[in-house]
Amino acid sequence: MKTRELIYLLAILVLFLFSGCANHQSTKPSVSNQSEENVRMVLQAYVAGRQARDLEAVKAVLDPNVDQLTSRGEWRRGLEAATAGMKRSSKKNPGNRSLTVESVRFLRPDVALADSRYIIKGTDGPDRILWSSFTLVKSSDGKWRITSIRNQKPTG
């Protein structure tokens, strides 16, 4: 290969790499503090509904296509399966539920990820301490709803 051709190919490669880096720069979606507060309020409404065993209140903050992966590895897909499982879980694990939101991150202005500590105190055994991750979507009516729940039991 001639030197001139090599320089030309190298220049194209450098331009290609720089343009790719510019397109992959981390940008934070444009969201308001009010959006984060609304997400937090939905999560508090969720745990209040769970605490009160009020399935209608819980359903009001869940997306119809919600799915949940429990700390025991059970998948609950869809609104009816999720709420039926939550009802069974509340009966099996009575106690005071609390949810402390540790972080809220927006992937887009209408999609949020929230990480939290979920604690059930006062059960017959030791407190149940879980990490929970929620994915929330802002629907066309402007309301945030939970579309996925992932519960993990910390180890160690």
C-alpha positions as CSV (number, residue, x, y, z in Angstrom):
1,M,0.0,0.0,0.0
2,K,1.3,3.4,-0.8
3,T,2.0,6.0,1.9
4,R,-0.6,8.4,0.5
5,E,-3.3,5.7,0.6
6,L,-2.3,4.6,4.1
7,I,-2.6,8.2,5.4
8,Y,-6.0,8.6,3.6
9,L,-7.3,5.4,5.3
10,L,-5.9,6.5,8.7
11,A,-7.6,9.9,8.4
12,I,-10.9,8.2,7.6
13,L,-10.5,5.9,10.5
14,V,-9.7,8.7,12.9
15,L,-12.8,10.7,11.7
16,F,-15.0,7.7,12.1
17,L,-13.8,7.0,15.6
18,F,-14.2,10.7,16.7
19,S,-17.7,10.8,15.2
20,G,-18.6,7.6,17.1
21,C,-17.3,9.0,20.3
22,A,-19.3,12.2,19.9
23,N,-22.5,10.2,19.3
24,H,-21.9,8.1,22.4
25,Q,-21.3,10.8,24.9
26,S,-23.4,10.4,28.0
27,T,-26.3,12.8,28.0
28,K,-28.8,13.0,30.8
29,P,-32.4,13.1,29.5
30,S,-34.2,16.4,30.1
31,V,-36.4,15.8,33.1
32,S,-37.7,18.0,35.8
33,N,-37.3,17.6,39.6
34,Q,-41.1,17.2,39.5
35,S,-40.8,14.1,37.4
36,E,-38.5,12.5,40.0
37,E,-40.8,13.5,42.8
38,N,-43.8,12.0,40.9
39,V,-41.8,8.7,40.5
40,R,-41.1,8.7,44.3
41,M,-44.8,9.4,45.0
42,V,-45.9,6.4,42.8
43,L,-43.5,4.1,44.7
44,Q,-44.8,5.4,48.1
45,A,-48.4,4.8,46.9
46,Y,-47.3,1.3,45.9
47,V,-45.9,0.4,49.3
48,A,-48.9,2.1,51.1
49,G,-51.2,-0.1,49.0
50,R,-49.2,-3.2,49.8
51,Q,-49.1,-2.3,53.5
52,A,-52.9,-1.7,53.6
53,R,-53.5,-4.8,51.4
54,D,-55.5,-2.6,49.1
55,L,-55.2,-4.3,45.7
56,E,-57.1,-1.5,44.0
57,A,-54.6,1.1,45.2
58,V,-51.8,-1.1,44.1
59,K,-53.4,-1.7,40.7
60,A,-53.7,2.1,40.2
61,V,-49.9,2.5,40.1
62,L,-49.1,-0.6,38.0
63,D,-48.9,-0.8,34.2
64,P,-51.3,-3.4,32.7
65,N,-48.2,-5.2,31.4
66,V,-46.3,-5.2,34.7
67,D,-44.0,-8.0,35.5
68,Q,-42.3,-8.9,38.7
69,L,-39.4,-11.2,39.6
70,T,-39.7,-12.0,43.3
71,S,-36.8,-12.7,45.7
72,R,-37.8,-16.4,45.6
73,G,-37.4,-16.5,41.8
74,E,-41.1,-16.5,40.9
75,W,-42.1,-14.6,37.7
76,R,-45.4,-12.8,37.8
77,R,-46.4,-11.5,34.4
78,G,-49.3,-9.2,33.8
79,L,-51.5,-7.2,36.2
80,E,-53.6,-10.1,37.4
81,A,-50.8,-12.5,38.1
82,A,-48.7,-9.7,39.8
83,T,-51.5,-8.6,42.1
84,A,-52.6,-12.2,42.9
85,G,-49.0,-13.0,43.9
86,M,-48.7,-9.8,45.9
87,K,-51.9,-10.8,47.8
88,R,-50.5,-14.2,48.6
89,S,-47.2,-12.7,49.6
90,S,-48.8,-10.1,51.9
91,K,-50.7,-13.0,53.6
92,K,-47.6,-15.2,53.9
93,N,-45.3,-12.3,55.0
94,P,-47.3,-10.0,57.3
95,G,-45.6,-7.1,58.9
96,N,-44.9,-3.4,58.3
97,R,-43.6,-2.6,54.9
98,S,-41.3,0.3,54.1
99,L,-39.6,1.4,50.9
100,T,-36.7,3.7,50.9
101,V,-35.9,5.0,47.4
102,E,-32.1,5.2,47.1
103,S,-31.9,6.6,43.5
104,V,-34.0,7.5,40.5
105,R,-32.4,7.5,37.1
106,F,-34.1,8.5,33.9
107,L,-33.3,6.6,30.7
108,R,-35.6,8.9,28.8
109,P,-38.0,11.5,29.9
110,D,-40.7,8.9,30.0
111,V,-38.7,5.9,31.5
112,A,-37.3,5.8,35.0
113,L,-35.3,3.3,37.0
114,A,-35.6,3.4,40.8
115,D,-33.5,1.4,43.2
116,S,-34.7,1.0,46.8
117,R,-34.5,-0.9,50.0
118,Y,-37.7,-2.8,50.8
119,I,-38.1,-4.0,54.4
120,I,-40.9,-6.0,56.0
121,K,-40.7,-5.8,59.8
122,G,-42.6,-7.6,62.4
123,T,-42.9,-10.9,60.6
124,D,-42.9,-14.2,62.5
125,G,-39.2,-14.6,61.7
126,P,-36.4,-12.1,61.1
127,D,-37.1,-8.9,59.2
128,R,-37.1,-9.4,55.4
129,I,-34.6,-7.0,53.9
130,L,-34.6,-6.8,50.1
131,W,-33.3,-4.6,47.4
132,S,-35.9,-3.7,44.8
133,S,-35.5,-2.1,41.4
134,F,-38.5,-0.6,39.7
135,T,-38.9,0.4,36.1
136,L,-41.6,3.1,35.6
137,V,-43.1,4.5,32.4
138,K,-45.0,7.7,31.9
139,S,-48.1,6.9,30.0
140,S,-50.0,9.0,27.5
141,D,-52.2,10.3,30.3
142,G,-49.1,11.8,31.9
143,K,-49.2,9.4,34.9
144,W,-46.2,7.3,36.0
145,R,-46.8,3.6,36.4
146,I,-44.7,0.7,37.5
147,T,-44.0,-1.7,34.6
148,S,-41.4,-4.0,36.3
149,I,-40.3,-4.9,39.8
150,R,-37.2,-6.9,40.6
151,N,-36.7,-8.0,44.2
152,Q,-33.3,-9.3,45.3
153,K,-32.3,-10.7,48.7
154,P,-28.8,-9.4,49.6
155,T,-26.2,-11.9,50.5
156,G,-23.3,-11.7,53.0
